[in-house]
Amino acid sequence: MLFEPISFSGLELENRLVRSATYEKRADEDGHVTEHLIDLYEELARGGAGLIITGNALVHPSGRTVPQMLSVHSDIYLDGLKRLTDRVHALGGVIALQVVHGGRQCPPVLLGGAQPMAPSEVYEPVLKVSPRAMSNEEVWQMVEAFAQAARRAQLAGFDAVQIHGAHGYLVSQFLSPYTNRRDDYWGGDAERRFHFLEEVYKAMRQEVGSLYPILIKLNGDDLLPGGLQPQESLQIARRLQDMGIAAVEISGGMIESEPKPVRPNILRPEQEAYFRPIGALFKRNLQVPVILTGGMRSRAVMEQVLREGAADMVGLSRPFIREPNLPQLLRQGKERADCISCNKCMRFMRLDFVKCVALIEKDQA
């Protein structure tokens, strides 16, 4: 099934392999597209992924989580983004822009020393940051920022846009009872915690029209006491389906959760597809396509996930860092990705750009 085509919301994909959004650290210091970034996406397009989802693109300067982050918060980025999509399309690729605001997970050093903002003042123990609660006006400003980012994605020629609603970033923070402790329109119960995402989606749809595909990446489980649980997450997905969402990608975890969203040392098939039960829950209860991300390395597991009805598509991140042409290799008979899940590629601040450090070390040995 892995190499069967799939069509939804006007997207025609040649196979079920999705390059899940992965930070690249290849934009320039101001977030503009560089040739180095385009080179990566040309490699991915040649490599044969059915759908390429970009690394998270910044919707507002107050939401920066990492340096050299692709940006979409101003029209000044349109020319570069259009150059990127043109080059991917010339190679037959299908590409979506993932849009994000970091909320409480923004290091103050990347905000000019400013305190990050979030739905509520919930201390973040990894960055050791206490965010400030957003005002009602600021919440609406971020709704508009997401809407304008979607407009720019469409203008720049992206085939779709994906809302990053997972991993403890701003949308995820509003959805989660762990990080959203408000008692107003934006929080207080499950209905009100959904309002931010609901308003973001509606504002995006107003900008891009009824046919442009909007996808979402959701936490199936926050993996934290008092966090979002699978059944509530499923209800969010159902509401989005009713509103017209094109597809739902399932992941899980926040920056301080245990286990982390990106788990190390995935070396055996039984360690793979760690969100498979949640994917199966969503697949049974949704009509829109489900993308399952989380630790898949071997073709046999990927095929099993599809055959058993845990997902319609398989999302991979770290394996594409090491092997941008992994879909081609799997199609040719390769049984397992070379990625050893050492997570050295995740040491963003130490690297000049995101790359497979283990592969470089192997070549130098």
C-alpha positions in Angstrom: 0.0 0.0 0.0 2.9 2.4 0.7 3.3 3.2 -3.0 -0.3 3.4 -3.9 -1.5 6.9 -4.9 -4.0 8.8 -2.8 -6.2 11.8 -3.6 -8.0 14.2 -1.3 -9.0 17.8 -1.3 -7.6 18.3 -4.8 -4.2 16.9 -3.9 -2.9 14.1 -6.0 -0.2 12.2 -4.3 1.8 9.4 -5.9 2.4 7.5 -2.7 1.6 7.4 1.0 5.0 8.7 2.3 4.9 12.1 3.8 8.0 14.1 4.7 6.7 15.5 8.0 7.7 19.0 8.9 11.3 19.2 10.0 13.2 22.3 11.1 16.1 22.9 8.6 18.1 25.9 10.0 18.7 26.9 6.3 16.8 30.2 6.1 18.8 33.3 6.6 18.9 35.2 9.9 15.7 37.1 8.9 13.8 34.0 7.8 14.2 34.4 4.0 14.5 31.4 1.7 18.1 30.7 0.7 19.6 28.5 -2.1 20.7 26.1 0.6 17.1 25.7 1.7 15.9 25.2 -1.9 18.7 22.6 -2.4 17.2 20.5 0.4 13.7 20.7 -1.0 14.9 19.8 -4.5 16.6 16.7 -2.9 13.3 15.8 -1.2 11.3 16.3 -4.4 13.7 14.1 -6.4 13.7 11.6 -3.5 10.0 10.8 -4.2 8.0 11.7 -1.1 4.3 11.8 -2.0 3.9 15.0 0.1 6.6 17.3 1.4 5.7 19.5 4.5 8.1 22.3 5.1 9.8 23.0 8.4 7.7 25.2 10.6 7.3 28.7 9.2 6.9 31.6 11.5 3.6 33.5 11.4 4.6 36.4 13.8 7.9 37.6 15.2 6.7 37.0 18.7 6.6 33.3 18.0 10.2 32.5 17.1 11.4 29.2 18.6 14.7 28.6 16.8 17.2 30.7 14.8 17.2 30.8 11.0 13.6 29.8 10.9 11.6 30.0 7.7 9.3 33.0 7.9 5.9 33.9 6.4 4.9 36.8 8.6 5.3 39.5 5.9 4.8 39.8 2.2 8.5 40.5 1.9 9.0 36.7 2.0 6.8 35.9 -0.9 9.4 36.1 -3.7 11.6 33.6 -1.9 8.8 31.2 -1.1 7.6 31.3 -4.7 11.1 30.5 -5.9 11.0 27.5 -3.5 7.7 26.1 -4.7 8.6 26.7 -8.4 11.7 24.6 -8.0 9.9 21.8 -6.1 7.0 21.7 -8.7 9.5 21.6 -11.6 10.6 18.2 -10.1 7.1 17.0 -9.7 6.9 17.5 -6.0 3.8 18.4 -3.9 4.6 20.7 -1.1 2.7 22.2 1.9 3.8 25.0 4.2 3.5 24.4 7.9 2.7 27.5 9.9 3.5 28.0 13.6 3.8 30.3 16.6 5.9 29.0 19.5 4.0 30.6 22.4 5.6 29.7 25.7 8.2 27.6 23.9 10.1 30.6 22.6 13.5 31.3 24.2 13.6 35.0 25.2 17.0 35.3 23.6 15.3 34.9 20.2 12.7 37.5 21.1 15.1 40.3 21.8 14.9 39.5 25.5 11.1 39.8 25.6 9.0 37.5 27.7 7.2 34.9 25.5 3.4 35.0 25.5 1.0 32.1 25.9 -2.7 31.4 26.8 -1.8 31.3 30.5 1.2 31.8 32.8 2.3 28.2 33.0 6.1 27.8 33.8 8.1 26.0 31.1 10.8 23.9 32.9 13.0 23.0 29.9 13.7 26.6 28.8 13.1 27.8 32.4 10.7 30.5 31.2 7.5 31.9 32.7 5.3 33.3 29.8 2.9 36.1 30.2 -0.8 35.5 29.5 -2.0 37.0 26.2 -4.6 39.7 26.2 -7.8 39.3 24.2 -6.5 41.7 21.6 -3.2 39.7 21.3 -5.1 36.5 20.8 -7.1 38.1 17.9 -3.8 39.4 16.5 -2.4 35.9 16.3 -5.6 34.6 14.7 -5.0 37.2 12.0 -1.3 36.3 11.7 -2.2 32.7 10.9 -4.8 33.8 8.4 -2.3 36.0 6.6 0.3 33.3 6.6 -2.2 31.0 4.9 -2.9 33.7 2.3 0.8 34.0 1.6 1.2 30.2 1.3 -1.4 30.2 -1.3 0.1 33.2 -3.2 3.5 31.6 -3.1 2.2 28.5 -4.8 2.2 26.0 -2.0 -0.2 23.1 -2.7 -1.6 23.3 0.9 -1.0 24.8 4.3 -0.7 22.9 7.6 -1.4 24.4 11.0 1.0 23.2 13.6 -1.3 22.3 16.4 1.0 19.8 18.2 4.1 19.6 20.3 3.2 22.3 22.8 3.3 25.3 20.4 0.7 28.0 20.6 -2.2 26.3 19.0 -1.5 23.2 21.0 -1.2 25.3 24.2 -4.7 26.7 23.6 -6.1 23.2 23.1 -4.4 21.7 26.2 -5.9 21.9 29.7 -2.4 21.7 30.9 -1.3 25.0 29.4 -4.7 26.8 28.9 -6.1 27.8 32.3 -8.1 30.8 31.2 -11.7 31.5 32.1 -12.9 33.5 29.1 -13.8 33.0 25.5 -10.4 31.3 24.9 -10.4 28.7 27.8 -12.1 27.2 30.7 -13.5 24.0 29.2 -13.0 21.9 26.1 -15.4 24.0 24.1 -13.6 27.2 24.8 -10.2 25.8 24.5 -11.1 24.9 20.9 -12.0 28.5 20.1 -8.5 29.7 19.2 -8.0 26.9 16.6 -11.6 27.4 15.4 -11.1 31.1 14.8 -7.7 30.5 13.2 -9.2 28.0 10.8 -12.2 30.2 9.9 -9.9 33.2 9.3 -7.6 31.1 7.1 -10.5 29.8 5.2 -11.8 33.3 4.6 -8.4 34.2 3.1 -7.8 31.2 0.9 -11.3 30.2 -0.1 -13.3 26.9 0.3 -11.1 24.7 -2.0 -7.5 25.3 -0.8 -6.4 22.4 1.3 -5.8 23.2 5.0 -4.2 20.4 7.0 -3.4 20.2 10.7 -0.9 18.4 12.9 -2.5 17.5 16.2 -1.3 16.0 19.5 -3.2 12.8 20.0 -1.9 12.9 23.5 0.1 15.6 25.4 1.9 12.9 27.4 1.6 15.0 30.5 -0.6 14.8 33.6 -3.6 17.1 33.1 -2.8 17.4 29.4 -4.9 16.7 26.2 -6.0 13.0 26.0 -6.8 11.0 22.9 -10.6 11.2 23.2 -10.7 14.9 23.5 -8.2 15.2 20.7 -10.5 13.1 18.5 -13.4 15.4 19.3 -11.2 18.3 18.1 -10.5 16.4 14.9 -14.1 15.6 14.3 -15.0 19.3 14.7 -12.3 20.3 12.2 -13.6 17.6 9.8 -17.0 19.2 9.9 -15.4 22.5 9.2 -13.6 21.2 6.1 -10.1 20.2 7.2 -8.3 18.3 4.5 -6.3 15.8 6.6 -5.1 15.3 10.2 -1.5 14.4 11.1 -1.2 12.6 14.5 1.8 13.2 16.8 2.1 13.8 20.5 4.0 15.3 23.4 5.3 18.8 24.5 8.7 20.1 25.2 8.5 19.0 28.9 6.7 15.7 28.4 8.1 12.3 29.0 8.6 10.6 26.7 9.5 13.4 24.4 7.8 13.9 21.0 11.0 12.8 19.3 12.1 9.5 20.9 15.6 8.2 20.7 17.1 4.8 19.9 14.4 3.3 17.8 16.3 0.2 16.7 13.7 -2.6 16.6 10.3 -2.9 14.8 8.4 -3.1 18.1 9.7 0.3 19.1 8.3 1.9 15.9 5.0 3.7 15.3 4.6 4.6 18.9 1.4 6.6 18.2 -0.2 3.7 16.3 -3.1 3.1 18.8 -4.1 6.8 18.5 -3.8 6.7 14.8 -6.2 3.7 14.7 -8.6 5.5 17.0 -8.7 8.5 14.6 -8.9 6.4 11.5 -11.9 4.5 12.8 -13.8 7.7 13.6 -12.8 10.1 10.8 -13.6 10.2 7.1 -10.7 12.6 6.2 -7.2 11.1 5.7 -5.0 10.4 8.7 -1.3 10.8 8.6 0.6 8.9 11.4 4.0 10.2 12.4 6.2 8.8 15.2 9.3 6.6 14.9 8.6 4.5 11.8 11.8 3.1 10.3 11.1 -0.2 8.5 9.0 -0.7 5.4 7.2 -3.7 7.0 5.9 -1.6 9.9 4.8 1.2 7.5 2.9 -1.3 5.4 1.4 -2.8 8.5 0.2 0.6 9.8 -1.6 1.2 6.5 -3.0 -2.3 6.1 -4.3 -2.5 9.6 -6.1 0.8 9.3 -4.0 2.9 11.7 -3.4 5.6 9.0 -3.9 6.5 5.4 -0.3 7.9 5.1 3.0 7.6 6.9 4.9 10.7 8.2 8.7 10.6 8.6 11.0 13.3 9.8 14.5 12.2 11.0 14.9 9.5 8.4 14.6 12.2 5.7 17.4 14.1 7.3 19.8 11.2 6.7 18.2 9.9 3.4 16.2 12.6 1.4 15.8 9.9 -1.2 14.3 7.3 1.2 11.1 6.8 -0.8 13.1 5.9 -3.9 15.2 3.5 -1.8 12.2 1.8 -0.2 10.6 1.4 -3.6 13.7 -0.2 -4.9 13.7 -2.8 -2.1 15.4 -1.2 0.9 13.8 -2.6 4.0 14.7 -0.1 6.6 15.8 3.5 6.9 19.4 4.1 8.0 18.4 6.6 10.7 19.4 5.2 14.2 17.4 7.8 16.1 20.4 9.1 17.9 18.9 12.6 17.9 22.2 14.3 17.3 20.4 16.1 14.4 18.2 17.7 17.1 21.1 19.7 18.7 20.0 22.7 16.7 22.0 25.4 18.5 25.3 23.5 18.0 24.8 22.8 14.3 25.4 25.2 11.4 22.3 23.6 9.8 20.2 20.5 10.5 22.0 17.4 9.2 22.7 13.7 10.1 25.6 14.0 12.5 25.9 10.3 12.8 26.4 9.9 9.1 29.2 12.6 9.2 30.8 10.8 12.1 30.6 7.5 10.2 32.3 9.0 7.1 35.0 10.5 9.2 35.8 7.3 11.0 
